[in-house]
Amino acid sequence: MPIRRILAISVAIFALDRLIKIWVLDWLDLENRLAIDVWPPYLNLRLAWNQGINFGLFAAGSDITRWILISVGLAISLALLIWFRNARELGVQLSVGLVVGGAISNILDRLSFGAVVDFLNVSCCGISNPFVFNTSDMWIFLGVIGLIILDGKKPGEKPGKKRRG
C-alpha cells in the first residue's frame, strides 16, 4: 500500500531529524556553546530558537501563535497524507514523506521547547547569511520541490503538460 511507504518514510525522516537535533544540541553542546564553526564561512552552527515560521516571521512569542503553528503543521501533514495516500510513484511518496517527517519533527520542537530549534547557517561567495534553519526545514523544502517537479505526472510526461480526462 502506498500510504504505508509514505508513513515509513515519514517515520524514518522524523527519527533521523530527531537524532541530528540531539547530536547538535546535546552531544556537540550547542545549547551552551551557541556557535560552532564547522567549515567557515560555508557551514556554521548557530543556535536560534524560532517561535515563528521561516526567518522568524510571526514570532509573537505567544502561546496562541505556538498552537496555531502546531495546528497548521498537523493540518498540512494530514492533508498531504490523505491527498497522496494512493500515490504509486516512489518519488511522490518520498516527497510527501520528507514533508510530513520534517513537519512533525518541527511540531515536536514546538511542543517540547515552545519554539523550533534552528542551527544551520550557510554562507557563500562573499555573502554573509545572517539566517539559520534546521534539517527539518531542509527535508520540507526538498519534499515540496519534489512535489512541484513531479506533480502527479505520468513517467515520461513533460512537466506542465495537462492530461485530459
N, C-alpha and C positions, 0 to 999 in steps of 0.2 A: 504494500500500500504506500502511495506517495507521502501521505501525511506522516507515516512512521519514520520515513527517511528524513523528512523536514524536521521532525521533533528530535531525532537522533543528532542531526547536525546542530540544531539549536542548543541541545544539552552539551555537546562537545565544545562549541564555541563559548558557551557560558562558563564551563569548567576551566577551559584554557584562560579565559579572561580573568576569572577569579584567582587562578594561580599566579598570573602575571601581576595582578594588583597586590596580592600577598607578598610576592617576591619583592616588588618595588617598595611597598610601604614598610614591611617588617624586616625582611632579610637584608635589603640594602639600607634600611632605616631612613628612608626619605622623609618620613614623618618628622624626624628630629633634625636631619641634615638639611632639608628643604631644597637643596640643589646639588646635583652631581653632574659634572661634565664628563660625558661618555666619549664623544668624538666631536669636540668643538670645531667649528661652530655648527656643524651639521646635525648632531644629535646630542641633546642635553636633557636631563631630568630636572624638572622644576615643579615643586608641589603647589597645587592650587585646588581649592575646594569650590566647585562651581554649583551655585544654588539655582542658576537659571538654565537656559538652553545654550546653544552654540555661542561662543565668545562672551558668555555671561549675560546674554540678553534676558530680560525679565527676571533678573536676580533680585527680587524684592526682599528675600530673606524671610518671608513669612511662611507659616505652616500651610496656609491656603495655597500659595504658589507651589510648594513642595507636593501637596496632594493632587493638585491639578496636573502637574507634570507626570506624576506616577500614574494617574488615571489615563492621561493621553498616551503614555508609553504602553500601558496594558491594552488600551483600546486598539491602537495601531497594530500591536503584535497579534492580538486576537483576530482582527480584520484580515491581516495577511495570511494567517493560518487557515481561516475559513475560505478566503478568496482563492488560495493556491493549493487547497487540500488535495486536489486531484491532478496537480501538475505532474506530468510524466517526464519532462526534461530535467536531467540532472543539474544543469546549470541554473535553472529556475529554482529547483529545490535547494541547492546550495545557497543561492542568493537570499531566499526567504529565511533559511536557517541562520545566515550571517546577521541579518537584520534583527530577527527575533532574539537570538542568543545575546547579541550586543545590547539590545534594548533592555532585556531582563536583567543583565548584569548592572547596567546603569540604574535601573529601578532598585535593585538590591542596595546599591550605594546610597540612594536617597533614603531608603528605609533604615539602613544601618547608621549612616553618618549625617543624614539631613542634607547631604549635598553629594555631587558626583566628584570622585577623585580624578583630577587631571594631572598628568605628569610628563607627557612627551612634548618636547619643544624642538622643532626643526627649523634651521635657517640655511640659506644657501646664497651663493653668488653675491656676497657683499650686503645682502639684505638681512637685517636682524629682526626676526619674527618674535614679537612680544607674547604671542598666544600659545597656550598649551592645550592639549587634548589627551585622550586616553585610547587604549586599544579598543574599547567598546565602540567609540566613535569611528575608529578605523574599520571595524567589522561592518557597522551600519552603513558607512559610506560605500564600501566595496559591494555590499549587498544591494544597495539602491542602484548603483551604477550597473550591476549585473542585471537587475530587473529592467532598467531602462534599455539596455542593449538588447536583451533577449525578448522582452515584452510580448511573450506568447507567440512568437513567430514559429512556423514550422522550420525544421532544419533545412538549410539551403535557401530559404526565402530571404529576399533582400530586406534589410531594415527599412521601416517606413512604409512598406507595401501593405496595403489593407486587403484582407481577404473578404470576398463576398460570401454571404451566407446562407 
